[in-house]
């Protein structure tokens, strides 16, 4: 007996629905597409319980009469294509005729709609894909769609839904990306009867971007025609960047799409201009003849295929590079200073003043002699690295036993404004410190010890609150994780699109611009990081890195001795990222190098 059977129609319908509708956010995505295609000037989205109990999308568009209502929930019913050729000239957001059918299969669906030319509307009720009723119903012009109890008939799928907070955040992300390329439409989003985001009509996409992301202070703008396409780009200066790619967004014919090649194009355009691991802000809008792209390659319409993808992204690179050059944003800086922004330099000064209880501290556990020489005669950085490489297993152990004796340790000097050289005369050793890595570890250790012991990080109240405009997405993340932020030293008051910072961690001053740190934590949480203090401490390790002494900055001999003493107390042999920070070199090994 054969094993292959033809699936029942109801099973096929559920499978098809699952390809398109996998969570509440995908329902919102499809319904907004339909509202846009109906030439709406206002679209409202109302949610209950992150969309799990209710998703309602209301528009003032063209509406449907009774005949169209009776067909709209059936599979492969659509008003947007008729022939195969139509698939290659798609100009609408929705087109497959599967969205409402898929939604109807997995929910209790209610649609009330009325065309402008009719005096009365109709209400359609569907449950699990089956028609319940269609009746006359009073209605304003347009369409209102209610999706109740999503996946009520698929309990396994419903159990996989995430928390109310997470589902709402996913919907918010879709809502925002749908609104950006349509500034002529007013968008409104409410959750649990509270309005979360209101985006009135604007004159331009640039204004809409600022309305959605108020934390973005300034973007440059370029627009140009290339052959059969037009590219419009909003992009940041090389000195403005984020820790994630969240604000690198590509829209093709007003549809948000995902593309790894797009990310590569941005990386190429900003090559050597942005620190590694950080990402410039880019919003790119490509308008192209529909016949030159295929939007039918992904069930959820997340991707498009260009007939000549290489050419498109070559144009994007060219436009960004021309824009950077035009706005004179390429800074002539060396490699070490390039890695750190002015904000990070200010933060460094603040944290140094917090940690330095005394300006001139001489370690008590050993005798300090004035060095006879203030420099080590090594001609190049390469020679220094060669010397260190000769001792790959250089001893790393506690220094305390040395200092318990009356030990003479002499600060010999500093090379390349990076490495501190000490001579341990009694033990015949050379001590080499990477001053940045050591202080980074010291700062991190202090932060970690507090959190490990369940304490809040020391904080300082601000004389007047710092007001920060944030996107609704980020303000909701802060509100949901207010206790975590408090443990990290931030006291905040959260409003719809504004956060008042009342207190900040003691290790940096108000002028250090704590907004950047808060944004970085929010973006990491959005990327999926669990907002536990331990995980967020990994973000703070970046703060400690940015806050520590930088290579290229000179320190006094007293500061050098203090740094060595702090290193011994904190066993700072590696930085939080695992790089060596302090090594020993025995005199015997040194003499081997010089064949003595």
Secondary structure, 3 states (H helix, E strand, C coil): CCCCCCCCHHHHHHHHHHHHCCCHHHHHHHHHHHHHHCCCCEEEEEEEHHHCCEEEEEECCCCCCHHHHHHHCCCCCCCCCCCHHHHHCCCCCCCCCCHHHHHHHCCEEEEEEECCCCCCEEEEEEECCEEEEEEEECCCCEEEEEEECCCCCCHHHHHCCCCHHHHHHHHHHHHHHHHHCCCCCEEEEEECCEEEEEECCCCCHHHHHHHHCCCCCCCEEEEEEECCEEEEEEECCCCCEECCCCCEEEEECCEEECCHHHHHHHHHHCCCCCCCCCEECEEEEEEECHHHEECCCCCCCCCCEECCHHHHHHHHHHHHHHHHHHCCCCCCCCHHHHCCCHHHHHHHHHHHHHHCCCCCCCCCCEECCCCCCCCCCCCCHHHHHHHHHCCCCCCCCCCHHHHHCCEEEEEEEEECCCEEEEEECCCCEEEEEEHHHHHHHHHHHHHHHHHHCCCCCCEEEEEEEEEEECCHHHHHHHHHCHHHHHHCCCEEEECCCEEEEEEEECCCCHHHCCHHHHHHHHHHHHCCCCCCHHHHHHHHHHHHHHHCCCCCCCCCHHHHHHHHHHHHHHCCCECCCCCECEEEEEHHHHHHHCCC
